[in-house]
Amino acid sequence: MTTSGTPIKISGLPTAAMLAVLLSPLGAQADESAKPVEAGVELQYQAPATAGDNDPLEQINRVTSGFNSLVRGLILDPLVEGYKTVTPEEMQRAISNAAGNLSEPVTAVSSLLQGDTDNAGNATKRFLINSTVGIGGLNDPATDMGIKSRNEDLGQAFGAGGTEAGPHIVLPILGPSNLRDATGDILTSFANPLPLIGKAAKGTVQYSDNKDAINAATSNSVDPYTTEKTLYEQHRAFEISNGLLSAPAEGPTLVQDDASAVATKPAQ
């Protein structure tokens, strides 16, 4: 990631999950994007990106980002290795399913706020089915029934409604965010902390699956902080637009070979 215009393919890394957990493994989004990246999607560093005009807290953010990187390397990575060593894959999958199931009520509410009754209904059905037939969400029979997950949160609902992201914020341990998304998470935690606990657990599981690729993406970057920030903000714009995202003119970006998959609708 050190030369302009040189694409770096990261196979097996979830498209949205990578962006969400790149700095903040505990703050990853729990959704269907936990599947491996499809062929034709690559991480491309097109040009060195600047900190941007929407980062008045850059100096503080950089210190916090460095602290998070140390915590990840000294504490989280060894814990993840131990977890993967002693925990059977089926149990890891069950933990991931249960964590993701906790986010479905927030998805239902956030989708309703956007007028997306279809996704709100899907999230409600997924939660009811997986909480009962799926034994508390340990299994995912809803997906087997064709009811797929597309997670939404209050930050996405605010963004879809036209609320600007606001200043970029790097939270200790939790990683990259912005004023809009952090506000959404705070409001969610006031209403019910369980979805955020599930979100953290899901992010940890996703990070454990993709730790090496995530670390490689940042360690090979000219400016890891700017890379992490740009990827996070692009990821959130991608989610808010439900995949209808125009790639930014510069900086780290997800590039899809199939031009038909890239919509022209600008991101919020």
N, C-alpha and C positions, 0 to 999 in steps of 0.2 A: 504494500500500500504506500510505497514511497515514491513512485513515479507517476507523473500525470498521465492519465489516459490508460493506465494499465489495469485491466480487470483482474479481480481476484475471485475465483469461484470457491465457495465454501459449501461443499456438498454435505447433505445431512443436517444442515442447520435450518431450523424453522424460520420462515421469512419474517413474520411479525414478531415471533418470540425472540429472535436474535436481536432485533432493534430494542425491544423492551428490556431485555435482560443484559444487554451489552455492558452496562455499568452497574445495573441494579438487578442482580439475580433475584432479590427478594421482592422486586416490584414488577415482575413480568406480568404481561397480560395472559389470562387463562382463556384460551379459545381454540378453535379448530386448527389454527395456524401452527399448532404444535406438531403438525405433520412435517416430514422432511421437505426441503425446498424442491420444487419441481425443476425439471430440466429446462435450461434456457434462462434461469434467473441467476444473476451474478451480482456480486458486490463490486462496484467500480469506483475507483477514486479518479475523478476527472481533473480536478485542480485543487490546490490547497485552498481551503475555505477560511474565511476570516471569522472572527468571533461574532460579528453581526451587530446590528443596532439594538437587538432585543436582549442584550445580555449585560445590563448595568451592574450585575453582581458577579461579573466574570472573575475578579480576583479572589473573592470568597469561594466561588464555585470551583475554581481550579484547586484551591487548597482542599476543599471537601472531596473533590474527585480523586486527588492523590491519596487522601486518607482512605477512601473507599477501595482504591486499588490495593493498598497495603492490607486492608482487612480481608479482601478477596484472596490475596496471595498467601497470607500468613495463617488465616483462620478458615475461611470458607472452603478453599480448594482442598486442604487436607481433610476437612469434614466430609466433603463431597466424595472424595476418593474412598474414605472409610465406609460411607453410606452405600456406595455402589458395590463395594467388596462384600459386605455382610448382608445386604438386603436382596432377596431374590427378585428377579425381574417382574414376576407376577405381582409381588407386593408393591414394588415401585409403581407399577401401572395402576394398582388399586388406590394408592395414595394420591397419585396424580388425578385420577377420576374423581375421588372424593373432594379434593381441593377445588377442581373445576366446577363441581356441582354447586358449591357454595356461592358461586358468582352468578348463577342463573336468575335469582330474584332481582339482582341489580340490573341485569340485562333486560329483564321484563319491564321494569320501571323506566329505565333509560330509553328503551325502544318506544314505549308509549309516549314519552315526552317528545320524541321526534315524529310521532304519528305513524310509526312503523308497527302496526298491529300484528302483522304476520310474524315478525321476529319476536314480538312480545308473547304471542301465543305459543310459538315454538319453545321459547325459554321456559314458560310456565309448564308446558307439557314435559319438557326434559327434566325439570326439577321434580315434578310429581312422580314421573316414571322411575327415574334413577334413584330417588329417595326411598321408594317402596320396593319395586321389583329389583332395583339395582342395589338393594341392601345399603341404604345410607349413602349412595353415590359411589360405593366401592367398584361397582360395575357400571357399564354404560349401555344398557339395552336400548335406550332411546336412539342412539346412533344406528344400532342394528335395525331399528324400525324405520330408518330413513329420516329421522328428526335430527338434523345436524345443528351444531352449535355455531353461532356467530355472536361473540360476546360484545356487549356495549357497556359503557359506564357513564357516570354523570359528566365527566370531562368531555367525552365524545358527544353527549347530548348538548352540552353547552356550545361546543364547537360547531355542531350541525346547525344550531340556532343562531350562529353568527358571532359568538363571543370569541374575541381574539385570545391567542394563547397567553399573552402577557410575558413578563420577564422569565427567562430561563432560570431554573432553580435546581441545584444539586443538593439533595437531602442526604444527611449522614446515613450510611448503611443502605437506605432505600434507593439512592441514586438519582438519575436525571428526572426532572419533572418541569412543570411551568406553573405559573400562578393559577391558570384555569384548571389544570388537571389536579393540582394539589388541593385546590378548593373543593373539587368534586369528591376527592378521596376523604377529605375531612368531613364533609357533609354525610358521606356514606357511613363513616365510622361512628358518627353521632347516632345515626338511625339504627345501625346494626354492625358491629365490628367483625362479624363472622365472614362476610364476603372479602374483606381485606386480609383476614387471616388466610382464607383460601387462596387469595391472589398471591400472597407471599409464599405459601406452601407450593403452589403450582409453579411459581417462578423458580424456586429452589430445585424442583424436579427437572424443569426444563434446562436450568443451568447445568445440572449434573450430567445431562445428556450431551451438552454442547460446549463444555468448559474449554476444551483445547482449541476449538475453532474460534470461540469468543476471545480468548486470550491472544490468539494469533492475530486477530483482526485489529486489536488495539496496540499490541506490542510492536507491530510492523508499521504503524501509522506515524507520519511526520509529527502530528499533533494529536495524541490520543483524546485529549479533552474536546477539541473541536470535532473530531470524528464522532465521538460518542454523542455529543450534543446534536449534531446534524442528523445522525441516524435516528435518534430518539424523536426529534421534531418531525422528521419525514415520516417515521412510522406512525405517529399520532395523526398526521394529516391524512395518511393512507387509510387509517381506521375510520376517521371521521367521514371521509368520502366514500366509505364502504368499498374501497378498492379503485375508485375513480380518481386516479392520481396522476398529475403531470409531473414528470421528473424535474428536479431543480436544475438550474443552468450550470451550477458548479457544486463541488463538494462530493462527499460520499453519497452514492445513490444505488438503489436497486434497479437494475436494467433488465428488462424482459425482452428476449429475442423476438417473441411473437408480437408484432406491432398491433395486432387486432386486440390484444389483451390490455393495451394501455389506452384508457379513455381520455378524451379531450376536456372533460369537465374539470375545472381547476379545483384544487384542494382548498378547504376552508382555511 
